[in-house]
Amino acid sequence: MEGNLTIEKLPQEVTLKILRYLTPKETHGLIGNLQSFEPSKTTKVLIELSFRRLYSGKTLIYSTSEGDKISHRGITDVSLKFREFLDAIEYPDYQQKELAQFRLVRPQTLDFKFNRSANDYTIFVADLYKFASMVDSLETSRGSNVSQYFKCVHQLELHINGNSILIETPSSIVVSILKTLISIASKKNPLKDRFKVLSIICTDIGDYFITQWFQVFGRFANLESLDLSDNMIRSARFNPEEDWIKCATWPPRLKSLFLDKNMITKLTKELIISFPTSLETLSISKNSLVVVGYSDEFFELGKGLPNLKYLNLSDNRGLKFVNPEIFDGHCKLEVLNLKGCYMDRDNLEELRKISLKNEFRLISD
């Protein structure tokens, strides 16, 4: 019938808005069905718009060995292997249709995940070096295909997992991780202000140049979440040259900081006041804390961290005492987690009283 409305006559913005009601899995299914139809102008338009719906959201770029599973934490619209991603943005004549579509669309968020395989660490190291080299090239090759692609990417996330728990860590892994950190934190790197999430976990980097690399985090102006769990980070005991607390700089807008599974023995006043006041979540679980806020290490949490809502000190098996007075004053704390700590009973009772007074939840055994 004359005047019938067909999909290609709709404004593309309207069609995209409709497609965004589909989940990534449903969108992939739609693309598969459309590709099985007889080619037509309508199917071509719908396939292109479906790819735009996928690639304009959150895209996971991952590096892992064949057979290893990658963790998809949170909502991800689409995923690509790291080397496929490089091919898609470096070579404008790349033939694979799907990746050609990828190159034409800019995602809201690019999430890079580098997971070391237990069987073969060489791919992990090689891909980290490629990533660092790609970032370094943005400083010098502003007209390149890679540079042009990243100009319109709004947010970045980087997750590095060294998987050092059960297997030995060759020095080449540590070097590749630190090289990557230095590259993305470079003052000339145009991407550093777009990082929202940075996670470096399960490595031995705490044993190498710790006072140097702890100085770079303050360069990430818009970073909101930083995870440095399980990295052999220790409290300095005798050698002041190992005191990373005196050297550390922190992202000014940081909201969540995770230092779990390290070997931190003291939560000092110096450390608390070094954190940005924007911090809402502080997690120092599974460390080696013994006392918090005692004697000359006393601090007022509300003054040092006025926006802190969640303090996680759980599973510090040696933790015996937390000074209740640190929670006095203007403290916005909502949850204090002491589960798995062998606390003194009298001290725990005092903490329960202060939690009722200041209206925060105390989690304990």
Buried (B, 14 or more C-beta within 10 A) or exposed (E): EEEEEEBBEBEEEEBBEEBEEBEBEEBBEBBEEBEEEEEEEBBEBBBBBBBBBBBBBBBBBBBBBEEBEBEEEEEBBBBBBBBBBBBBBBEEEBEEEBBBBBBEBBBEBBBBBBBBBEEBBEBBBBBBBBBBEBBBBBBEEEEBBBBBBBEEBEBBBBBBBBBBEEBEBEEBBBBBBBBBBBBBBBEEBBBBEBBBBBBBBBBBBBBBEBBEBBBBBBBBEBBBBBBBBBBBBBBBEEEEEBBBBBBBBBBEBBBBBBBBBBEBBBBBBEBBEBBBEBBBBBBBBBBBBBBBBBEEBEBBBBBBBBBBBBBBBBBBEEBBBBBBBBBBEEBBBBBBBBEBBEBEEEBBEBBEEBBEEBEBEBBBE
